[in-house]
Amino acid sequence: MRTGAELVQASNAFTQEDISKTWRLLLITLSLYGLSMGVAAFAPWPLRLLGSVFGGLLAVRLFIFYHDYLHGAILRNSKVGGALMRVLGWWMLVGPSVWRQTHDYHHKNNAKMLGTAIGSYPIVTVDLWRSMTPAQRMDYRIVRHPLTILLGYFTVFIIGMCISPFRRNPEQHRDGLIALIVHFSGLAALWALGGWQTMFLVGMLPQIMASGLGSYLFYAQHNFPGMQIRNRQDWDYSFAALKASSMFDMGPVMHWFSGNIGYHHVHHLNHRIPFYRLPEAMQAMPELQNPSRTSWRPRDVWACLSLNLWNPSLGKMVRYTDIHSDSEAAAK
């Protein structure tokens, strides 16, 4: 079984983009998104709501095109594709500068103890948790709270991807401000043209839904039972891909809507593989066929959301309540 650089090298066989397929899939997705937004704007109730929900699912898929473009997996030399992706990113509240900075860091430091917070949900050890102040613990709880994930449109994207980066470095992250202007100008135009219901169903609800789904997917792909973390000196890139990135099991319909991002261990092994080739790579490489898995089943969602802290002595994630139980047992 191949490991390390040899395994990454073998995965390069799947990085070749089929540009005609990329454009075909993108145009189909954009057409369906436009159709669903037309239903959300003009159809009678309750079809308007169904169109908005369908648009939210399609927005998840559109985000994967943007995600893969910034990774250099698709539309690598297309000026038209690049311009389209920039506009799409602004509408979805993700400027390229902050996404590249934080997401590239995440790929290079995933599963690395004391290096996972940038571009991801923070993880601290049990010992570090015990040394944190009450205010620091509260901040940590808030960032990882299910409501923070569910309300990702506001917490992760508006605040985390736009406002905070622009305030931190306006010169470097001016596209955070551009994204806010584009997005809220679009919402204002929808309100002016069709009223608040059209603004909500066409502009806000699909993005709220897509952001919440995307935020949870990203959380569960790196916070799941069986995940492993290593110290910096023992860290290895292929280890992080195979042991700290999950396979998110879904039916074929949801794999389509989510752009195969459920094959996350394959994506982390080689981010230049186009999303539509991830299943092919997994099927062809035996080393990728036994990942840790999660799913949309309520028990799996609960299992992921219940994980809070890394316990190095046990080699697994544990709950806050486990720490309280350990402290009480030690006191007795």
N, C-alpha and C positions, 0 to 999 in steps of 0.2 A: 504494500500500500504506500503510495507516494505521500510525502509530507513536505512542509516548508516551501522553499523556492521551487522545488521540482513540481509540486502540486499546482502552484500558481502558474508556472510555465505551461503546464499541460492544459490549463483552463483557457489559455490564450487562443486555442483553436476555435473558440466560440465567440471571439470578440469582433469578428467580421460583420459589419452591418449590411443588411439588404436594404439599400436606400429606397428602392421602389416599394418595398413592404412597409418601411417606416412611414412613407408619405401616404400610402393607401390606408394604413391603420389610423393615422392621425386625421386624415380627411373624413373617414367614416365616423370617428369619435366626435370630431367637431360638428359634423352634420347632425348626428344624434343629439348632441348637446344643444345645438341651435333649435332643433325640432322640439326638444323637451322644454326649452325656455319659451318657445312660441305657445306651447300648450299651457304652461304656467301663466303666461300673460293674457291669453285670449279665450281659453276654453271655459266652459261652464264648470261650476263646482260639482263634484270634488275632483274633477280631472285636473284642475289647476294645481291642486296639492300633489297629485300623483306625478304631474310633470315636473314639479319642483323637486320632489324626492328623487325621481329618476335623474334629474340634472345633477343632484348632489353626488350620486354614485358615479356619474360620468365625470364630474369634476375631480374625483379621486384618480380616475384613469388619466385625465389630462395632466394632472400634477406629475404622474410618473413619466410622461413624455418630457416635461420640464426637468425633472430630477435626472433622467438619463442624459438629456442634452448637456446639463452642467457637469456631468461625470465624463463627458466625451464619448458616450456609448452610441449616440445617434446624432444625425444632422451635423456631423463634425465639420464639414466644409461648406455648409449651406448658409449663405447670407440671408436668404428669405426665411429659412427655418429659424435662424438665430434671431431675426427681428420678431418673428411670430412668438418665439419662446419668451423673449423679453417682455412683450406686452402681456402674455399669458401669466408670467410670473408676477408682474405688477398687479394685475387684477386679483391674483390669488394671494397677494400680500407677502410675497417672497422675493426680495431684491437679490440679484445674483451675487453681490459682494458679500453680504452676510451669510448667505447660504453656502457659498464656496468656502468661506473662512471657517464656519462652524462645522459644516458637514464633512469637509475634507479632514478636519481635525478629528472628528468622530471616527472616521474610517481608519485613521492612523493610530488611534488610541483606544478603540473599543476593547473592553475587558481588561484594561490596564489600570490597576489600582492607583488611586490618586491622579487619574488622568481621564476620567470618563464624563465629567460634568459638562464640558464645553460641547455644545451641539447634541446633547443627549440629556436624559434624566439623571441627576446626580445619584451616586451610590457611595455610601460611607461604610466603614467597618463598624463592628460592634464597639470596639475600644474607642474609636474616634467619636462615635455617638455619645458614649458615656462622658467624654471630655467636653462636649459641646455645651454652650450656654443655652438657657431656655429659649432665647430669641433665635439662636441658630437652629435649634431643633424645630421650632415652629416654622421657620423658613423652609427647612428641608421637608417637613410634612406637607406644607402647602404646595410646593413644587411637584411633589409626587402624588398628591391627592387625586382621587378619581374625578372630582368635579373640575379640577384644573385641566385634566386630560379631556373630559367631555366638552368643556368650554374652550377648547383649543383655538377657536376663531378669535377670541379675545385675548387669552392668556399666552398662547404659543405664537400666534401669527401677528396680531395687531401690536401687542406689547413686545413679545420676545423677538420677532423678526423685523419689526419696523421701528417702533418708538425707542426701545432701549438701545439698539445699535446706533441709531442716528444721534441720540443724546450723547452716547459714549464717544463717537467719532464722526461728526457731521461731514467732514471732508471725504472720508473713506466710504461711509455708508449713506451717501445722499440718496441712493436708490430706495432706502427705507422710506424717506419722505416722498419720493416719487410714487412709490407703491400706494401710500396712504392717499395721496392726491388723486391718482387714477381710480382707485377703488371707490372712494367716497364721492368723487365726481360722477362716477357711473351710477352709484346708488341715488344721488340727487337727480340725475337725468331720468332715471326710471320713475322716481316719485313724481317728477314734473310731467312726464308723459302719461303715466297710468295710475297715479295715486300710490298711497302707502302700501296697499296690498300687492300691487305689481312690484314695487320696490322690494318688499319682503320676500315674495315667492320667487322672483326672478333673480334678485341680487343677493339677498342675505341668507335665506334658508338653505339654498344649495351649498353656499360656502361654510355656513355653520355646520351643516351635516358632514361635508367633506373634511373639514378641519378636525372635527371630533373623531371621525373614523380614522383619519390619518394619524392623529396624535396617539390614539390607542394602539393602532398597528405598530407605530414606532416604539411605543412603550413595551408592548408584548414581545416584540422581536428581540429585545435585550433585557427583559425582566421576566423570566419564566423559570419554572421548576427545572432543575438540572443545569442551569447556566453556570459557567465557571469564570473566575477572575484570577488574574495572576499579578504578582508584583512586577514592577518595571524591569527588573534585572532578569526575570524568568519569562517575560512576555514574548510571544511569537505571533506573527501576523496570521498564519494559517490556523493556529490554535484559536485565536479570537474569532475567526470566521466560523469555524466548525463547532466550537464549544460555547460561544457567547452570542450566537445569532441563531434564532429559531427557524424552523420550518413551520409556517402558519398554514395548517390544513384548511382548505375551503373547497366548496364545490366548484365546478368549471365556470359557472356564471360569476361568482364572486372573484375567482382568480382573474377573469377577464376584466371586471370593473376595477380591480386593484392593480392591474398591470403586472401580475405575477410577482408582486413585491413580497408575497408570502414565501417565495423561494429565497429567503433573506440570507441564509448561510452561503448560497451560491453567489449572490450579489456581493457579499462582503469578501468572498475569496477573490473576486475579480469584478470591480465595478464598471469595467468597460464592456461587459457582456450586455448587449441590448436586452431589454426586458422580455421580448418575445422569444429569446433563445435560452432563457434561464432553465425552463423544464428540460430542454434538449441537453444542456450541459449536465444537469443532475442525473438524467437517465444514462448518459454516456460514461460518467465517472463514478466508479464504485465507492470512492472515498467520500462522496457527497450523499450517499443513499441511506445513511443511518443517523440523521440529525435528531436533536431534541425537538419535540413538536408541541404546538399549542393549537387552539382552534377558537371558533366563536361559541362553542358550547359554554353555557353559564358556569359550569364547574371549572372549566379551564380559564375563563375570564376572571373568576373569583380567585383562583389559585395564583394568577399573575398579579392581580391587584393587591393580594395579601402579602406579597414579598416586599420587605422594606429595607433590610440591612444585610451586609455581607459578613458572615461569620467565618474567618479564615480557619479556625480550628476544626470546624465541621465541614468546611469546603462547600458551603451552600448559602443561599439567601434565607433569612429568617424574618419573622414578624416582630413588630415592636413588643407585642405581648410576651414573646419568648424571652426577651431581655428582662422584662419585669419579673417573669417567673424565675429566671436564673438568679436575679438579685434577691428575691425573697427566699429562695432555697439556700443561698450563700449566707444570708443573715441568720437563718435558723441553725 
